[in-house]
Amino acid sequence: MSLIEETIAAVRPLDEAAVREAREHQARLTKPPGSLGVLEEVSVRLAGLAGRCPPPLPEPAAVAVFAADHGVHAQGVTPWPQEVTAQMVANFLAGGAVVNAFAGQVGATVTVVDVGVAADLGPAPGLLARKVAPGTADMTEGPAMTPDQARRAMATGIEVARDLAGAGARCLLTGDMGIANTTASAALIAAFTGLPPERVTGRGTGIDDRTHAHKVEVVRAALARHGLLTAPDSGRVGTDPVTRPEAERILAAVGGLEHAALAGFILGAAALRVPVVLDGVIAGAAALVAAAMAPDVLGACVAGHRSAEPGHSATVGHLGLRPLVDLELRLGEGTGALLALPLVQGAARVLHEVATFDSAGVSGKDPGRSHDTITE
């Protein structure tokens, strides 16, 4: 059994007994039932993932930034030169990027993984050299990756998840870097959801109207090239799940090496029963791949934020995930996931530290009254 098959086989549903216990415990805490909104559901999911209530606190945390380049860059989908990918990797390693600032604020570590940068990167502290290929091929002219390249990148993501968890991380966060990766993300999202390219293709690095219109047509051409373009009245949204073999084909056809690695990273976290906080549209596209391969992987996933990229809203809706933060972010790197991390940790801490009505000697709701004893 290969590492990928072994990992998929280890992904299991949430523990129903722990889920039930967490819901019951939430109902006994000194607050009105449901008053913490989405955070209560996060706490329940964390308990179900861990198989016990309260679950382990999701700390310390580690963000893995998977970096790779894209052959579709040659189609003029962004004004930024491809060299920026390698330059930003150097910036991450020097501690000068937004991901570094946000990670420092929440005490998370940053690991950068070269899974496909189109440049030779020298050894550096914090950099994992795992290059599968120097970028993908142009998906409008042929498959972006060979099946072997896609699987090697997925295996890399699984290994990174295992290594970070083995080093003590109790929460994993997705990060990414790759000029033109929102183009590949749009193609993946359209292929998995059945939505048309114009619905899921955003402005990425802030392109103008003309470049955006061109980008949409590039995505459309890539989908058509690989037989993945669906008619508006035949979308698969919620009705026609993508099978695992088809997911692998789609990934190799129009995905990126960082998408493949992120899919493996998400699968690896779920197999280890470690929560993984997803960043934006690139992580969302990778989660579509992972969920098609092992649907129960979503039990380990928390959508950190809602990206300004239109494809991300389509993605989280398709996956049934509720983003915790909505700040119109579209930076990537793992920044939105890092901003959401304290919310995830707070959700778990409530189950650990908040007193119950009985233990605190606080009166509960009077069944004869129409309002809660405790109000906001």
C-alpha positions as CSV (number, residue, x, y, z in Angstrom):
1,M,0.0,0.0,0.0
2,S,1.4,3.4,-1.0
3,L,1.7,6.3,1.4
4,I,-1.3,8.0,-0.3
5,E,-3.5,4.9,0.0
6,E,-2.4,4.3,3.6
7,T,-3.3,7.8,4.5
8,I,-6.7,7.8,2.9
9,A,-7.5,4.5,4.6
10,A,-6.6,6.1,8.0
11,V,-9.2,9.0,7.5
12,R,-12.2,8.2,9.6
13,P,-15.5,10.0,10.4
14,L,-15.9,12.1,13.5
15,D,-16.4,10.1,16.7
16,E,-20.2,10.3,17.3
17,A,-19.9,9.7,21.1
18,A,-17.4,12.6,21.5
19,V,-19.6,14.8,19.3
20,R,-22.6,14.1,21.5
21,E,-20.7,14.6,24.7
22,A,-19.4,18.0,23.4
23,R,-22.9,19.1,22.5
24,E,-24.2,18.1,25.9
25,H,-21.3,19.8,27.6
26,Q,-21.9,23.0,25.7
27,A,-25.5,23.0,26.9
28,R,-24.3,22.9,30.5
29,L,-21.9,25.8,30.3
30,T,-22.6,29.1,32.0
31,K,-24.0,30.8,28.9
32,P,-27.2,30.7,26.9
33,P,-27.2,27.6,24.6
34,G,-25.9,28.6,21.2
35,S,-24.7,32.0,22.3
36,L,-21.2,31.3,20.9
37,G,-22.6,30.6,17.5
38,V,-20.2,29.0,15.0
39,L,-17.5,28.6,17.6
40,E,-19.7,26.0,19.4
41,E,-19.8,23.9,16.2
42,V,-16.0,24.3,15.9
43,S,-15.6,23.0,19.4
44,V,-17.9,20.0,18.7
45,R,-16.0,19.2,15.5
46,L,-12.7,19.3,17.4
47,A,-14.0,16.9,20.0
48,G,-15.3,14.5,17.4
49,L,-11.9,14.6,15.6
50,A,-10.0,13.9,18.8
51,G,-12.5,11.3,20.0
52,R,-12.8,12.9,23.4
53,C,-14.3,15.9,25.2
54,P,-12.7,18.3,25.8
55,P,-10.4,17.9,22.8
56,P,-6.7,18.7,23.0
57,L,-6.0,22.5,22.7
58,P,-5.0,23.1,19.1
59,E,-1.7,24.6,20.0
60,P,1.1,24.9,19.2
61,A,0.3,25.5,15.6
62,A,2.4,25.3,12.4
63,V,1.8,26.7,9.0
64,A,3.3,25.1,5.9
65,V,3.7,27.3,2.9
66,F,3.9,25.2,-0.3
67,A,5.6,27.1,-3.1
68,A,5.4,26.2,-6.8
69,D,5.3,27.8,-10.3
70,H,2.8,27.4,-13.1
71,G,3.3,26.9,-16.8
72,V,0.0,28.7,-17.5
73,H,1.8,31.9,-16.5
74,A,3.0,32.0,-20.1
75,Q,-0.6,32.8,-21.2
76,G,-0.4,36.3,-19.6
77,V,-2.9,35.8,-16.8
78,T,-1.0,38.1,-14.5
79,P,1.4,41.1,-14.9
80,W,3.6,39.8,-12.1
81,P,6.8,38.0,-13.4
82,Q,7.2,34.3,-12.5
83,E,10.4,35.2,-10.6
84,V,8.3,36.7,-7.8
85,T,7.6,33.1,-6.5
86,A,11.3,32.5,-5.7
87,Q,11.7,36.1,-4.4
88,M,8.8,35.7,-2.0
89,V,10.2,32.4,-0.8
90,A,13.3,34.3,0.1
91,N,11.2,36.9,1.8
92,F,9.4,34.2,3.9
93,L,12.7,32.8,5.0
94,A,14.0,36.2,6.0
95,G,10.9,36.8,8.1
96,G,9.7,39.8,6.0
97,A,6.3,38.7,4.7
98,V,2.8,39.1,6.2
99,V,2.6,35.4,7.0
100,N,5.7,35.9,9.2
101,A,4.1,38.8,11.0
102,F,0.8,37.0,11.6
103,A,2.5,33.8,12.7
104,G,4.6,35.7,15.2
105,Q,1.5,37.3,16.6
106,V,-0.1,33.9,17.3
107,G,3.0,31.9,18.1
108,A,2.9,29.7,15.0
109,T,5.9,28.3,13.2
110,V,6.4,28.9,9.5
111,T,7.8,26.1,7.2
112,V,8.3,26.8,3.6
113,V,8.2,23.8,1.2
114,D,9.7,24.1,-2.3
115,V,7.5,21.6,-4.1
116,G,7.9,23.2,-7.6
117,V,9.6,26.6,-7.8
118,A,11.0,27.3,-11.2
119,A,14.4,28.3,-9.8
120,D,17.2,26.7,-7.9
121,L,16.8,27.6,-4.2
122,G,19.8,27.1,-2.0
123,P,19.6,25.5,1.5
124,A,18.2,27.8,4.2
125,P,16.8,27.4,7.7
126,G,13.0,26.9,7.5
127,L,13.1,25.7,3.9
128,L,12.3,22.1,2.9
129,A,13.6,21.2,-0.5
130,R,11.0,18.8,-1.9
131,K,10.9,19.9,-5.6
132,V,9.0,17.5,-7.7
133,A,9.5,19.6,-10.9
134,P,10.5,23.2,-11.7
135,G,6.8,24.2,-12.1
136,T,4.0,22.7,-14.0
137,A,3.4,22.6,-17.8
138,D,1.0,24.9,-19.5
139,M,-2.5,23.4,-18.8
140,T,-3.9,25.0,-22.0
141,E,-1.5,22.9,-24.1
142,G,-1.6,19.6,-22.2
143,P,-1.8,18.2,-18.6
144,A,-0.2,20.5,-16.0
145,M,1.4,17.4,-14.4
146,T,2.0,13.8,-15.1
147,P,0.1,11.4,-12.8
148,D,3.4,10.5,-11.1
149,Q,4.2,14.2,-10.4
150,A,0.8,14.8,-8.9
151,R,1.1,11.8,-6.6
152,R,4.7,12.7,-5.6
153,A,3.5,16.1,-4.6
154,M,0.6,14.7,-2.7
155,A,3.0,12.4,-0.8
156,T,5.2,15.3,0.0
157,G,2.2,17.1,1.6
158,I,1.4,14.0,3.7
159,E,5.0,13.7,4.8
160,V,5.1,17.4,5.8
161,A,1.9,17.0,7.9
162,R,3.4,13.9,9.6
163,D,6.7,15.7,10.3
164,L,5.1,18.8,11.8
165,A,2.7,16.8,13.9
166,G,5.5,14.5,15.0
167,A,7.4,17.6,16.1
168,G,4.6,18.6,18.4
169,A,2.2,20.7,16.3
170,R,-1.4,20.2,17.4
171,C,-2.9,22.4,14.7
172,L,-1.8,22.7,11.1
173,L,-2.4,25.6,8.8
174,T,-2.2,25.8,5.0
175,G,-0.1,28.3,3.2
176,D,0.8,28.7,-0.5
177,M,2.9,30.8,-2.9
178,G,2.9,30.6,-6.7
179,I,2.4,33.3,-9.3
180,A,-0.6,32.3,-11.5
181,N,-1.9,29.8,-8.9
182,T,-5.3,31.5,-8.8
183,T,-5.7,30.6,-12.5
184,A,-5.1,26.9,-11.7
185,S,-7.4,27.2,-8.7
186,A,-10.2,28.6,-10.8
187,A,-9.8,25.6,-13.2
188,L,-9.9,23.1,-10.4
189,I,-12.9,24.7,-8.8
190,A,-14.8,24.9,-12.0
191,A,-14.0,21.2,-12.7
192,F,-15.1,20.0,-9.3
193,T,-18.2,22.1,-8.9
194,G,-19.4,22.3,-12.5
195,L,-19.7,26.1,-12.3
196,P,-18.6,28.1,-15.3
197,P,-15.2,29.8,-15.4
198,E,-16.7,33.3,-15.2
199,R,-18.3,32.4,-11.8
200,V,-15.1,31.2,-10.2
201,T,-12.2,33.2,-11.7
202,G,-11.1,36.2,-9.7
203,R,-8.6,39.0,-10.0
204,G,-5.8,37.3,-8.1
205,T,-3.0,39.8,-7.7
206,G,-5.4,42.6,-8.6
207,I,-5.5,42.4,-12.4
208,D,-7.5,44.9,-14.5
209,D,-10.7,44.2,-16.4
210,R,-9.0,43.3,-19.7
211,T,-6.6,40.8,-18.1
212,H,-9.4,39.3,-16.0
213,A,-11.5,38.7,-19.1
214,H,-8.5,37.0,-20.7
215,K,-7.9,35.0,-17.6
216,V,-11.4,33.7,-17.7
217,E,-10.9,32.6,-21.3
218,V,-7.6,30.9,-20.4
219,V,-9.4,28.9,-17.7
220,R,-12.2,28.0,-20.2
221,A,-9.6,26.9,-22.8
222,A,-7.8,24.7,-20.2
223,L,-11.1,23.0,-19.1
224,A,-12.2,22.4,-22.7
225,R,-8.7,21.0,-23.6
226,H,-9.2,18.3,-20.9
227,G,-12.9,17.6,-21.3
228,L,-13.7,19.3,-18.1
229,L,-15.9,22.2,-19.3
230,T,-19.6,21.6,-18.3
231,A,-22.6,23.3,-19.7
232,P,-24.5,25.7,-17.4
233,D,-27.4,23.4,-17.1
234,S,-25.4,20.3,-16.3
235,G,-23.4,21.4,-13.3
236,R,-22.4,18.9,-10.6
237,V,-23.1,21.2,-7.7
238,G,-24.3,19.0,-4.8
239,T,-25.6,16.2,-7.1
240,D,-22.7,14.5,-8.9
241,P,-19.7,13.8,-6.6
242,V,-16.3,13.5,-8.3
243,T,-14.8,10.0,-7.9
244,R,-11.3,9.5,-6.6
245,P,-9.9,8.5,-10.0
246,E,-11.5,11.5,-11.7
247,A,-10.2,13.7,-8.9
248,E,-6.7,12.5,-9.6
249,R,-7.1,13.1,-13.3
250,I,-8.5,16.6,-12.8
251,L,-5.6,17.5,-10.4
252,A,-3.0,16.4,-12.9
253,A,-4.7,18.1,-15.8
254,V,-5.2,21.6,-14.4
255,G,-3.8,21.7,-10.9
256,G,-0.6,23.0,-9.5
257,L,2.2,21.2,-7.6
258,E,1.2,23.2,-4.5
259,H,-2.4,22.1,-4.9
260,A,-1.4,18.5,-4.9
261,A,0.9,19.0,-1.9
262,L,-1.8,20.8,0.0
263,A,-4.3,18.1,-0.8
264,G,-1.9,15.6,0.7
265,F,-1.2,17.9,3.7
266,I,-5.0,18.0,4.4
267,L,-5.3,14.3,4.0
268,G,-2.3,13.8,6.3
269,A,-3.7,16.0,9.0
270,A,-7.1,14.2,8.9
271,A,-5.4,10.8,9.1
272,L,-3.5,12.0,12.2
273,R,-6.7,13.4,13.7
274,V,-5.1,16.9,13.8
275,P,-7.2,19.9,12.8
276,V,-6.2,21.8,9.8
277,V,-7.2,25.4,9.3
278,L,-7.6,26.2,5.6
279,D,-6.5,29.5,4.1
280,G,-8.2,30.9,1.0
281,V,-8.9,29.9,-2.6
282,I,-5.8,27.8,-3.2
283,A,-6.3,25.8,-0.1
284,G,-10.0,25.5,-0.9
285,A,-9.2,24.1,-4.4
286,A,-6.9,21.6,-2.8
287,A,-9.6,20.7,-0.2
288,L,-11.9,19.8,-3.1
289,V,-9.4,17.3,-4.3
290,A,-8.8,15.9,-0.8
291,A,-12.6,15.6,-0.1
292,A,-13.2,13.7,-3.4
293,M,-10.5,11.2,-2.4
294,A,-11.7,10.8,1.3
295,P,-15.0,12.6,2.1
296,D,-14.4,12.3,5.8
297,V,-11.4,14.6,5.5
298,L,-13.8,17.5,6.0
299,G,-14.2,16.6,9.7
300,A,-10.6,17.8,10.2
301,C,-11.1,21.0,8.2
302,V,-11.9,24.5,9.5
303,A,-12.3,27.3,6.9
304,G,-10.2,30.1,8.3
305,H,-11.7,32.9,6.2
306,R,-13.7,33.7,3.1
307,S,-11.4,35.0,0.4
308,A,-12.4,37.9,-1.9
309,E,-11.8,35.5,-4.8
310,P,-15.3,34.4,-6.1
311,G,-14.2,30.8,-6.5
312,H,-13.6,30.5,-2.8
313,S,-17.2,31.2,-1.8
314,A,-18.2,28.6,-4.4
315,T,-15.7,26.2,-2.8
316,V,-16.7,26.5,0.8
317,G,-20.4,26.3,-0.2
318,H,-19.7,23.1,-2.1
319,L,-17.8,21.6,0.8
320,G,-20.3,22.8,3.4
321,L,-17.7,24.7,5.4
322,R,-18.4,28.0,7.3
323,P,-15.6,30.5,7.1
324,L,-14.7,32.1,10.5
325,V,-13.4,35.4,9.2
326,D,-14.5,37.6,6.3
327,L,-12.2,40.5,5.7
328,E,-12.0,40.6,1.9
329,L,-8.5,39.1,2.0
330,R,-6.8,37.7,-1.1
331,L,-3.2,37.5,-0.2
332,G,-2.7,33.8,0.4
333,E,0.5,32.7,2.2
334,G,-1.7,31.3,5.1
335,T,-2.6,34.8,6.4
336,G,-6.3,34.2,6.7
337,A,-5.8,30.9,8.4
338,L,-3.5,32.5,10.9
339,L,-6.0,35.3,11.7
340,A,-8.6,32.6,12.4
341,L,-6.3,30.5,14.6
342,P,-7.2,32.2,17.9
343,L,-10.9,31.6,17.2
344,V,-10.2,27.9,16.7
345,Q,-8.1,27.8,19.9
346,G,-10.8,29.8,21.8
347,A,-13.5,27.3,20.7
348,A,-11.5,24.5,22.3
349,R,-10.6,26.4,25.4
350,V,-14.3,27.0,26.2
351,L,-14.7,23.3,26.7
352,H,-11.7,23.2,28.9
353,E,-12.1,26.3,31.1
354,V,-15.7,27.5,31.2
355,A,-17.7,26.4,34.3
356,T,-20.9,24.5,34.1
357,F,-24.1,25.9,35.8
358,D,-23.8,23.2,38.5
359,S,-20.0,23.7,39.2
360,A,-20.4,27.5,39.3
361,G,-23.5,27.5,41.4
362,V,-25.3,29.6,38.7
363,S,-29.0,29.1,38.1
364,G,-30.0,27.8,34.8
365,K,-32.9,28.8,32.6
366,D,-36.2,28.8,34.3
367,P,-38.5,26.7,32.1
368,G,-41.4,28.9,33.2
369,R,-39.8,32.1,31.8
370,S,-39.3,33.1,28.2
371,H,-35.8,34.4,28.5
372,D,-32.4,33.1,29.6
373,T,-31.1,33.7,33.1
374,I,-27.9,35.0,31.6
375,T,-28.0,37.5,28.8
376,E,-25.5,39.2,26.7
